[in-house]
Amino acid sequence: MNRTARRPDRPYLASRESDAAALVSTQLMTELWILKDRVAVLERLLEERQVLSRTEVSEYVPAGSFAEELDRERDAYISRVAGAPFNDETDIEALRRESDVG
Amino acid sequence: MTLAASTSAFLEQRGRAGLQLLGSLQAYAGSALLARARSDFEAHAPTSAPRAASWPPATPEGWRASLDDTRARAEKSLAYRYNRFFQRWVAEEQYRRGIPATERRRARLDVPLTPARHSARPSRLILDPSLRMPGWYAGVEWHLQLGGYDGYDLASPMFVAGIGRFIFSRGGYAAVPVGKDIRAHRAQVLQQLDNRSPRRLYDMGCGGSLMLTMARQQFPDAELVGGDLSAALLKSGLAMSEALGAGITFRQEDACAVAEADRSVDAVVSFAVFHEMPDEVARRALQEMFRILRPGGQMVISDPPPLRAVSPLDATVLDWETENRAEPYFTEAAIRDLPAMMRAAGFVEVSERSLDGELSYPWITLGKKPGQEKK
């Protein structure tokens, strides 16, 4: 099901171009926060359970299926952030599929 | 029938953190940025007389001219523009993030609520498969919700576990200031009813069950009935009512033609519904509510404040909803004379007031059906 409610033609900021740039940075702000939140959760859990140190995390090199998973996640991330200005048509089925990506 | 099993049905980290960010951004836009925009608005006061010399204007045309003037003045402020940009973005993004987050928890969220055991009060849902959605309602994606109220099957759990919990609870949107809780407003509105022991109470446009389950707390012995056009909202209302043992009857119906006999209810309430209706529909709905009220019965309406009751900048912010948050009749409703409409429908002792004098929200309009029921 596609969104039918359209954005008004008038820009929110000075121009459609500045709206687009602000959309990119706002998406980035959101994604960055999610990451910061996750890292904070991870560090807390790892410390509490005495599983590993921060140095071990820094030295780890992704490979194999994990490296491929990161590739998929990164592609979806780029699409979401860089594509933000063009993301005004939303589709329930597409959003359902996004649930496969972290 | 599905709904979030309970508030313990949390979203996973990505969904939770993303929606929390949106709630924080909306609160920031609705507080710090709006305060800055307010200060800029005063600084940009016109040096020459605006097109509409007096506030509030007297006619719809006067309102449009005045609101165009105040919007141009507001948009001179970068803070106002960013405020509006973020408001729109959050309104869109909450569904873009909420749906994938809900899907990742579908197995947990797509489960029936457990009905209350040993409840002496069964709840009921009466759907009308033959009901034709009226033209003013059909196809509108209210508040930018994809597909409207009936578009997404897990919309109710999405609100309970995510959007309502992390975004709406913060306030800072439309007429709701930051830090204000519209759940508490419902209880406040119900407290305005003079009759503290109604036998039968009708909630016009009940949506889910929030208003009626709160009514159950205030009126333990009343028959509670709610009507709405959305089958999805009514189904979620039924599930919650059953879980709480609240004993509510939900009916799918048009507020202009409800399945209640003449003079059959003691009180009618309506929360955040009239601003979604065009004038002609509001007029007919009031006539219908007047019909079903018993003599001496009371109607209490709660909605965003009329534009005449707020400052020019706040009126500009409210007018913005119409074009930007899929609220097609918001401005039409905000400039209508609802008390006059109620009087025209036959109501007496009509009055209106803010329940929070400073902020004008929530705003209530009350009226009674003349006469007294024979004992």
Contacts between the chains, C-beta under 8 A, distances in Angstrom:
chain1	res1	chain2	res2	distance
A	1	B	146	6.2
A	1	B	147	4.6
A	1	B	151	5.7
A	1	B	152	7.9
A	3	B	141	6.4
A	3	B	144	7.4
A	3	B	146	5.6
A	4	B	139	6.8
A	4	B	141	5.8
A	5	B	140	7.9
A	5	B	141	4.3
A	5	B	144	5.5
A	5	B	326	4.4
A	7	B	88	7.4
A	8	B	323	5.3
A	8	B	324	6.3
A	12	B	81	6.0
A	12	B	84	5.3
A	12	B	85	3.8
A	12	B	88	6.3
A	13	B	81	5.2
A	13	B	82	7.2
A	13	B	85	5.9
A	14	B	81	7.7
A	19	B	85	6.9
A	22	B	82	7.8
A	22	B	85	6.0
A	23	B	89	7.0
A	26	B	25	7.8
A	26	B	86	7.2
A	26	B	89	5.7
A	29	B	21	7.4
A	29	B	25	7.9
A	30	B	18	6.0
A	30	B	21	4.9
A	30	B	22	7.3
A	30	B	25	7.9
A	30	B	93	7.5
A	30	B	97	8.0
A	33	B	17	6.3
A	33	B	18	7.9
A	33	B	21	4.6
A	34	B	13	7.7
A	34	B	14	5.7
A	34	B	17	4.3
A	34	B	18	5.3
A	34	B	21	7.0
A	37	B	13	6.8
A	37	B	17	3.9
A	37	B	20	7.7
A	38	B	13	5.5
A	38	B	14	7.5
A	38	B	17	6.9
A	41	B	13	6.2
A	87	B	96	7.5
A	88	B	92	7.7
A	90	B	92	7.5
A	90	B	95	6.9
A	90	B	96	5.9
A	90	B	146	6.1
A	92	B	99	6.5
A	92	B	146	5.8
A	92	B	147	6.9
A	92	B	151	7.0
A	92	B	152	6.0
A	95	B	95	7.8
A	95	B	96	6.6
A	95	B	99	4.1
A	95	B	100	5.3
A	95	B	103	7.3
A	96	B	99	7.1
A	96	B	100	7.5
A	96	B	103	5.2
A	98	B	99	8.0
A	98	B	100	4.2
A	98	B	103	7.7
A	99	B	100	4.7
A	99	B	101	8.0
A	99	B	103	3.6
A	99	B	104	4.8
A	99	B	106	7.9
A	102	B	14	6.0
